[in-house]
Amino acid sequence: SRLLTVDWSHDQNWVAVCSVPGGQKLRTFDLESYPGWCDDFRVRGIREQTLFTYDIGSGRRLLARRIEAAEKDPDVPVSYAFSANGAYLVEGRNGALRWWSASTGRLLGRIVATQGAIGRTAISNDGKWLASEGDDPNWKLPDDDGPMSEAAYARALKLHVWNAANRKLKRTFPGYYNLNGGASMLAFSVTGETLYGACRGGGGLDRFHVATGKNSPLPADQKSGLTVAAVSDDRPWLAGMKSLQLPSNLGVGVELWSLATSKMRAHMGGTLRGNHGVKWSPSGKYLAGDGRLALWNAQTGKLLAEKADSYVEDLSWVDDSTIRTQTLGELQFWSVPEL
């Protein structure tokens, strides 16, 4: 079973270390970036402009390579993203995209993508396609001299897909408004044929087809924004996490869609204070959500377990019995008992 994981927005209000109920912490790594996975036995991450590769079982550092032509400016917003297979690393900084081989640290290319800041970035598993979020070049400030309203500053961001071989723009897709925070997730499918995107401000999951330029979105209630989605290549279902504006809290709901019909199969509910992401277990039996850690039976929609007093930024599965989490740069592995 091969999983595609679509990235999500990490809300800085919800960060803490948590444990899986009955679980045992296996390993912690000190990383500055969100991790990239080589396979179930090795993990990569960035610290002080250096790419590190670790053995998950022993915690031993296998490799450390300085990122070629690395820049370091703490005042410049930087967007990092690994390919889903951990083979490539892409960076958005100062309007430019740069990408490296994650195994060697060798700089593979550079593209000037926008005159403004770059939002989310993504790179395909084969390194052929890059994606970036940036300003619409046709947007201009209003001509009048009156006081500027919030609406006057609102502008549409665009999603750009680049050909890594010739450095040329392949596609421009409609993006999301900056007042909504831009894209809350951006990632390629395992094959690189589809770019997934969504915005917390509202709407569903966009599925942009690189070859045709078409979008076949999964619809959603405009009052709630999709913050994460996960889909398996060998299963016809997609699970998504949506934020819901409640009277005094930010709640979430987990929804299950059919990719064949684009219709919602089930609303599985969520935790009152929320989750950031949702991931399939390798067998497809379970769905796990981070933020306030929760575990669901994907077939019945039943909430199996919930850790009410703990939070994580990032979660993924090693297998059906092991979950890995990340919080404040710490990468942790947990042994999960059978449910």
N, C-alpha and C positions, 0 to 999 in steps of 0.2 A: 504494500500500500504506500503510495507516494502522496504526500500532503503538500498542498499549496497553502501558505500562510500569508495573509494580506496584512500589511502593517497598519498600525493604528496610532492615534494621538495619545501621548502620555501626559495625563493631567497632573500637574505638580502639586495639587492639593491632596492627592491620594498616594502617598508613598510611605511604605513601612515594610518591615520584614514579617512574614507569616509562615506558619507551618501547615502542612496538610494534616488533617485529623489522623492521629495514629502514626504519622510518618516520622522518618528519621532523616536529618540533614546529612547528606553525603559529602558535599564539596562546596567550597566558596572560592571564587576568583575575584580579584580586584581589577575591574575594567572601567574605562571612562566611556566607552561606547556601548551601544546595544550589540549583543553578540551575533556572530555569524557561525553557522554550523557546518563543519566539514562533513560529518557523518555522526552516527550515534556514539562515537568514541572520542572525537576531537572537537574542540571549540576554538573559535578565533575571536579576538577582540582587540581594541586599541587602548593604549595607555601611553601618554607622553609621546605622541607621534610615532609610536612603534607598534607593529603588528605582532601579537603574541599568539602562539598556538599551544594549547594545553591538552594533555591526556585527561579525560574526564574521570577514569577509574582511579588513577593514582594521584591526580592533581599536579603531576610533573610537567614543567614547561618543556615542550618539545622544540620550539623554534621561536626566535625573536628576530625580526627584521625591521630595520628602519624604513619608514615609508619614503620612497624616493621623491625628491623635490617637495618635501612637506613644508607647509607654512604653519606658523603659529602666531595667531593674533587673537587674544581673548576677547577683544571688543567686536569681532566680526562674527555674525551668526553663521554657523556651519551646520549643514545637513549631511549626515553620514547614512549610508545604507549598504548592507551586504546583499549579494544575490542569495536566493533561497538555499542554494547548495554550498554557500560559503566560499565560492571560488573567486569572487570579485568584490571589490569595494569601490563605491562611488562617493564623491564628496561634492557638495554644492557650496561655493564660497565666493563672495565678491562678484556675483553674476556669472561665474564660470563653473563648468563641470569638469572634474578630473576623476580618472578611475585607474585602479591598480590591480595587478594580480595579487590576491590575498596570500598566496603561498610564497611568493618571492619578494613582495613589496615593490616590484618594478612598476613605474609609471607607464601606463599604456596609452594615454591620450588626454587631450584637453579641448574643451569646446566653450566658446563664449556664448552663453545661453540667453542672457538678459542683461539690461543695464541696471536693473534693480536687484533686490535680494532674491535668493532662490529659496523656495519653500521645501516641500518634500522632494526626495529623489528616489530613483529605483534603477536597478540594472538586472537584465535577464540572466538566467542560469548559464547561457552560452556566451555571455558578454557581447552579443551582437547589438542589443538595443539598450538605450538609456532613456530615462524619463525624468523630467524636471517640471517643477511648478514655478511659474514666474509671472510678472506683470504683463498685462495686455499692452503692447507697444503703441496702440492707438488711443489709449486713455490719456486725457488731458485734464488739468485743473480747470475749474470754471473761470470764465473771463471776468465776471463781475467782481467788484471790490468789497462786497458786503461780507458780513461775518460768515465764516465757513461752518456749515452744518456737518453733522456726522455723515449724512447721506451724500454730501458732496465729496467726501473722501472715499466713499465706497466705490470699489472698482473690481471688475471681474479679473480673476487670475486665470491664466491659460495653462493647460498641460501640454508639454512638448515631448515628442518621441524622436530620438536621434539615432541615426545609423552610426555605430561606433567605428566602422571600417572607413567610411569616407567623411565622417564628421558633419554630415548634412542632416538637415531637418527632414524627417520622414512624415510626421503628422503633427497637426495642432488640434487639440480637442478642447471643447469648452471646459472651463475650470469652475472654481467656486469663489464666492465673494470674500474679500479679505476681512470684512467685519464679522464674518462667521468663523474666522480663524483659518480660512483656506481648507485644503484637503486634510482630513483627519487620518487618511490612509492612502497609500499609493504603492502598488506592487505589480509585477508581471506574473502571469501564470507560469507554471513549470516549463511549458513549451515556448514561452515568449510570444505567443500569438495574441494574447489578450492583456490589456492593461486595466487593472481594477482601481477604482477610485471612489471616494465617498467624502462627505462633509458632515461634521457634527451639527451644523446649522440647520439641516433638514434634508429630506430626500432619501432615496434608496441607494443601492449599490450600482455604480456605473460600470459597464463592461465594454471598454473601447477595443475594437478589433483593429490591430495594427495594419493588416493587409488591406482591408476595405475602408477603413476610416469610419465605420458605423459604430453606433452605440446601441447595445441591447440591455437596458437597465432593468434591474429588479425593483419594482415600484415600492414605495413606502410612504407612510403618513408624513406629510410635510411638517407636522408639529414636532416631530422627533427625528434627530439625526443619527445616522448609522456611524458608529465609531470604530467598528471592527467587523471583519467577516473572515470565514475560513471555509474552504471547499476542498474536497478530496478529488483527485483525478479519476478514481475508480468508483465513486459513489455519486448518484445524481442529486445530491442535496447540498445546500449551502446553509450554514448557520450564521446569523448576524446578531450583533449586540447593538441595541438602540438606547439612546439616552431619552428619558422622559421627564419633562418638567413637572414636578409635583409641588404641592403648596409650600412645603418647607424643606424638601430634600431633593436631591438629584437621584432618581431611581432609574432602573434599566429593565429592559425586557429582552429575552432571547427568542428570536424568531427563526423558524426553519422554512426555507423556500425550496421548491422544486426548480432545478435549473432547466428542465425540459419545458415546463409550462409557465415559469416565472410567477407562480402563485405560491402564497404562503401556506405551508402545510400545518404549522402549529405555532402557537405562542406559548413559550415554556415558562414565562415568568422570570423574575430575577431577584436580586437582593435590594433592599430598600436604599442602601447607601451606594450601591453601584458596583459595577465591574468595568474594566477597561477593555478587556479582550476575551475572545472565546476561541478555543482550539479543540479539534477532534482528537480523540485518542487514535492510535494507529489502526485498531480493529474497527473503528467506527461505532463502538458500543457506547462510548461516553463523550460528553462535552464538558470541558472545564473552563471556568471563567476566572480571570485575575481581578485585581482590585480587592474586593472582598472575595476570597477564594471560594468557589462553589463548584460542585460536581453534579451533572445531570445524567440520567439515562437517556440517550439520544433516541431510543425507540419509543419510550413511553412518555418522555418529557418530564419525568419525576425528578425533583430535586433530591439527590442522594446524600449530599454532605455540604456543609457550609461552615466556614471559619469566621465567626461573627466579629472577632476583635482584632483581625489582622488584615494587612493589605500588601499587595505586590504590584510592581509596575508591569511585569512581563512574565509570561508563562508559556511553556511548550512541553510536549510529551517526548520522552525517550522511548518508552513502550507503555503498555497498558498498566504497568505497575510502578513506573517512575516518572515524576514530573520535575522539570527544571524551572526555576523562577529567577527573577532579577529585581533588585531594588537598590536604588542609590549606588549603582555601579557594581554591586556585589552579585555574582552569579552563583546560584545555589542549586543543589540537586537533592531531591527528597525521595525516599522510598515509600511508596503508597501501598497499603494493604489491599487485598481483594475486597470488593464490596458485594 
